[in-house]
Amino acid sequence: MIPFTSGLRFPLAHTFSIVARDPQTGWMGVAVQSHWFSVGSIVAWGEAGVGVVATQSMVEISYGPRGLALMRAGLSAPVALQALLQMDEGREVRQVAMVDAQGRVAVHTGARCIEAAGHYQGDGFSAQANMMKDARVWPAMAQAYQEKRGDLAERLLAALEAAQAVGGDIRGQQSACILIVKGERTTQPWEGVVMDLRVEDHPQPIAELRRLVTLHRAYQQMNAGDAHLAEGRVEAALEAYRQAALMAPEIDELPFWHAVTLAELGRLDEALPIFKQVFARNSDWAELLTRLPAAGLLRQDEAMLQAILAQRDA
């Protein structure tokens, strides 16, 4: 049996969550919000090419790693969940949802989950919630997920936002998480993680999670630019860097490295206005620039360096 003590109160991850598989990419994701600290470290589990799990209410954390192990061994999500429930004396206070790499869905809401509690199982996804203000939450999540256009992250965020819009957790908000993994297995586990973002404690965790997703996309654009540059696709790299800076205009680092790349390519006229804007925000970037040639990240060219540094005082 999975250990359970009737007097145990923790962890109380009463929450709303969604698990889903994108049929276009095969990616799988789980997104959650709760009035509980660091909900992502408790509720959200996933493995590329295997599946994702949300384990909540009176949480039995082992549903996460054990569910993934069973799916990794070839069991479908419904069979894996049923096997774990049969071993759990505390199943009636659990709420668990799983999606496997084939898009098969399983969900359980125990009879003793605190009202309002329930779930909506759809094609390749499940939305579930407990201790909600009212029973509109999980239908609203399902509708938002199905109607929203965009990638998997966008659809998962839309589901969380819809839940909050109709009342959400009766206790309020505190933390949120989004975890997305690829549909194919990999021998290098870190390569299978598409997105793993957490808001541990915040008055508006879903809004903050959306901000972090935007930043993640911006930095992914930078990474794409680096990949283009490494393969000699210079213009594609520069466009990726430009797009990254536009996506997160509050981040100085993105245009800084764009300008460094332009300078390194001999396109100083294009780089100087960008350096000027960055230095105006934070002059320490100018100091950092002077350290790059020694690290091999900018060619040794004193005239070029002085022209760039002159932008600090321009």
N, C-alpha and C positions, 0 to 999 in steps of 0.2 A: 504493500500500500504506500502511496505517497503520504508522508507524514502530515498530519493535521491535528491540531489541538483546538477543541471547541472554544476555549477561552482566549485564543490568540486573536489580536486585533490588527496586527501589522504584517506586511505593508498594506495600507488601505488605498490602493490605486483605483478608486472609483473614478471612472473616466469615460470619455467617448473616444472611439478609435475606429479606424478603417484599415482593412487589409485588402490588397488588390493585385491582380496581374494584368499588365498591359498586353493585349493580344498582338499588337503591332510589333513591339520590341521584345516581348518576353520578359521584360523587367518586372520585378515584384516589389511591392512597397507596403509599409505600415506607417501610419501617422496617428498620433495620439495627443490629447490634452487632458489635464487633470488639475484639480486643486490639491496637489500633492507635490512635494519637492522631488525634482529629478525623475519625473515619470518615465522618461526614455530608458533609463538604466534598469528599470523593473519590467516594463510592459513589452517593449519592442525587441523582436528577435528576427534575424534573417540570415540566409546564406545563399550565395549565388548558385543557381542551378538546382536548388533544393526547395526553398519556400520561405514564407514569412509567417510569424506568429505574433499575436497580441494576447497577453495573459493579464487579466485585470480583475477588478472587484476585490474580494479577499484573495490577494494574489498568491498563487503557488508558482514561484518563479521557474521551477523545473519544467513546467509545460513548454517553456521556450527552448532550452537546449535539448530536452528529451523529444519534443515534437520534431525538431530539426533532425535529430539522429534517426528517428523512425522514418521520416520522409527520405533522408539520405540513403537509408537502407532499402528503399523502394516502395514503402507503403504510401498509399494515397493520403491526402489530408484527412478525409473522413475516417479512414481506418485508423490512422495514427491518433486522432483526437479521441475516438471511441476507446482505443486501448488505454490511453492515459486516464480517461474518465472512470473506467472500470476499476482502476487501481486506487482511485482517490476517494477516501471517505468524506472529504469536504467538498465534493463536486457541486453540491447545491448552493454553495456560496461563491462559486467560480463563474467567471465569464471569459471564454477563450474563443479565438477565431484563428483559422489557419488557411493559407492558400499554398498549393504546391506548384511546382514548375510546369505542370500541365494545365494549370488553371482550375483545378478541382478545389472546392471550397468546403470548409466545415466550420460550424459555429455552435457554441453551447452557452446558454444563459441559465444559470441555476435558479431553482425556485425560490431560494432565499436571498438572491441579490436584492439590494435595496432599491425600492421604487423611486423614480420611474426607471424601469430596466427592460431592455429588449434588444432585438436585433433585426436586421433586414439583410437577407441573403440574396444576392443577385448573380448575374453571369460573370464569374471571375472575380467577385468581390463580396465582402461582407462589411456592413457598418453595425456597430454594437455600442451600447452605452448602459450605464447604471448610475444610480443616485443622481438622476437628472431632474431638472425643474419640472418637466412634464414629458409625455410620451411622443412629442413631435420631433425629438432630436434625431433618432436614427432614420426615420423616413426622410427627413430633410437632408441628411448626409447622403443617403442613397440617391436622391433626386439630383443633388448638386454634382455628385461624382459622375452620374450618367449624362447629365446635360452639358457639363463644362467641356469646352474645347481646350486643347493643349496637351502637353506631355503629362506623364504620370504624376510628377511632383505637383504640377498645377492643379490637377484633378483632386489629388489628396488634400491639398491646401483648401480647395474650394469646399470639400466636405467638412473640414474642421470649421471653416468660417460659417458655413450654413448651420452647423450644430450650435455654435455660439449665438448666432443671430436669433435663434428661436428659444434661447434661454440657457442652454448648456448645463453644466454642472451646477446643482443647486447651491453649492458652497462658493462658487466663483471660479477664478482662474489662477494658475500659478506656474505650471510648466508645460512644455510641449516638445514633441520630437517628430522627425521624419527620417525614415531609413528606407533606402531603395537599393536593391541588389540586381545584378544581371541575371538573365535567364539561363546562361550556360555555366556549367561548373568550371572551376579553375584550380590548378595545383597551387596557385599563389592567391590565398584568400583575399588579400588586400586589393587585388586587381578586380575582384568581383563586386566591390562596393561602389555604387554610383554616387550615393549621397548619404551622409550620416550626420545629421545636425540636431543639436539639442538646445533647448532653452530651459535652464534648470530652475530659475526663479525670476518671475517678471510679472508686473501687474497686467500686461497684455501679451501673454506668451505667443498667441497665434500670430498677431501682428509682427512681433519680433521674429518669429520663425519665418514668416514670409520675407522679411528684410534679409535674413541670413541666406535664404534660398536665392535671392537676387544676387547677393555677394558671391555665393558659391558659383552661380552661373558666370559672373564676371571673371572670377579667377579661372574657371574652366576655359573661358575664351583666351585668357593669357596663356594657359597651358597649351591650347591649340595653336596659338601663335608660335610658341617655342617649337612645337612639333613641325610646323610649316617651315620655320627658319632652318631647323636641323636638316630638312630635306631639300633645301634650296628654293623653296617657294616664297620668295621675299615679299612680294606684294600681298599674298594671302596672309603672311605673318603680320605685316603692318596693319592690314585691315582688321585682323583679329584683335590686335593690341588697341586699335582705335575704338572698336566696338566695346571692348572690355571697359575702357575708361568712360565711355558714354553710359554704360549700364550702372556704374557705381561712381558717379562724379565726386562723391565725398571722400574717396580713397586716393590719396596722393601717390601712392606707390605704383598704381597702374599706369598713369601717364609718364611717371619718371622712367620706368623701364622701356616704355615706348620711345621716349626721347633718347635714351641711351642707345637703343638699337639703331635709330636713325643716325645718330652721330657716328656710331661704329661703321655704318654703311657709307659714310661720307656725305650724308644728306643733312649737313649742319644747318642750313637755312630753315629746313622744316623742323629741326629739333629745338632751335633756340626759343621760339615762342612758347613751346611746351615747358621747357626748363624754367622760363621766366615765371609762368603761372605756378609751377610747383614750388619754386623758391620763395615766391611771395606768400605762400601759405605756411611754409616751414623751411627756414634757411638751413636746417641740419642736413637736408638732402644735398646741398652744395658740398658740405663737408664729406658726406658719404661718397660723392662723386670722385673726390680726390683720392680715395682709397681703392677705386675700382681697377686702375691700370696694374697695380701690384698683384691683384688677384686674377689678372688675365681677362677681365670683363669689359675693358675698354682699352683701345690701343694707346700706346705712349705717343702723345702728340701735344706738346706743350702749347702751341698756338691754339689748337682746338680747345684744350682744357681752359685756357684763359678766356677765350671767347664765351664759353659756357658759363664760367664763374662770374663773368661780367654781368650776366643776367640777374645775379643776386642783388645787385645794387642799382639796376636799371630802373 
